[in-house]
Amino acid sequence: MQLRKNDVVQLNPETVGNPMFAGCYMTITEPKSFGAQGYVQVTGVERKPGGQAYYRARHEEMEYVGTAVFVIERG
């Protein structure tokens, strides 16, 4: 599968390299030859928005879900 910027994948709990990201949905920011770099949106506190936790996933760590409707720019 050819991944594109703003595609959404789910990180497989059985193959993900960093268990903190197991089962998370990741929005792709940069497709790579090994897989993709992207972010998992982090919740905020005190009614303020959170940030993004970036991760580099290999193809075998993720499953395609769809395309993001809302894309959060680095902030």
C-alpha positions in Angstrom: 0.0 0.0 0.0 1.2 3.5 -0.9 0.8 5.7 2.2 0.2 9.4 1.8 0.4 12.5 4.1 -2.7 12.7 6.3 -3.5 9.0 6.0 -4.5 7.4 9.3 -3.1 4.1 10.5 -3.6 2.1 13.7 -0.5 0.9 15.4 -0.6 -2.9 15.9 -0.2 -3.8 19.7 1.6 -7.0 18.7 4.2 -5.5 16.4 4.7 -1.9 17.5 8.2 -1.1 18.5 7.2 1.2 21.4 4.5 -0.3 23.6 3.4 3.2 24.6 1.8 3.6 21.1 0.1 0.2 21.1 -3.4 0.5 19.5 -3.1 4.2 18.9 -4.2 5.9 15.7 -1.4 7.8 14.0 -1.8 10.5 11.4 1.0 10.3 8.8 3.1 13.4 8.3 5.8 11.8 6.1 5.6 8.6 4.2 9.0 6.8 4.3 10.5 3.8 2.5 10.5 1.8 5.8 6.9 2.9 6.7 5.9 6.4 7.9 6.5 9.1 10.4 3.4 10.6 12.0 1.8 11.7 15.2 -0.6 10.5 17.9 -2.7 13.4 19.2 -2.2 13.8 23.0 -5.0 15.1 25.2 -4.6 18.4 27.0 -5.2 19.6 30.5 -7.3 22.3 32.0 -9.4 22.7 28.8 -6.2 23.5 26.8 -5.4 21.4 23.7 -2.6 18.9 23.9 0.3 18.3 21.6 1.5 15.6 19.3 3.6 12.6 20.1 5.6 11.7 17.0 6.6 8.2 16.1 8.3 6.4 13.2 6.5 3.2 12.3 7.6 0.4 10.1 5.1 -1.1 7.6 4.6 -4.2 9.8 3.7 -2.0 12.8 0.6 -0.4 11.2 -2.7 -1.0 9.5 -4.4 1.5 7.2 -7.6 3.0 8.5 -8.4 6.0 6.2 -7.7 9.7 5.7 -7.8 12.3 8.4 -10.5 14.9 8.2 -8.9 17.2 10.8 -5.1 17.5 10.7 -3.4 19.2 13.6 -0.3 21.2 12.7 2.7 21.0 15.0 2.0 23.3 17.9 
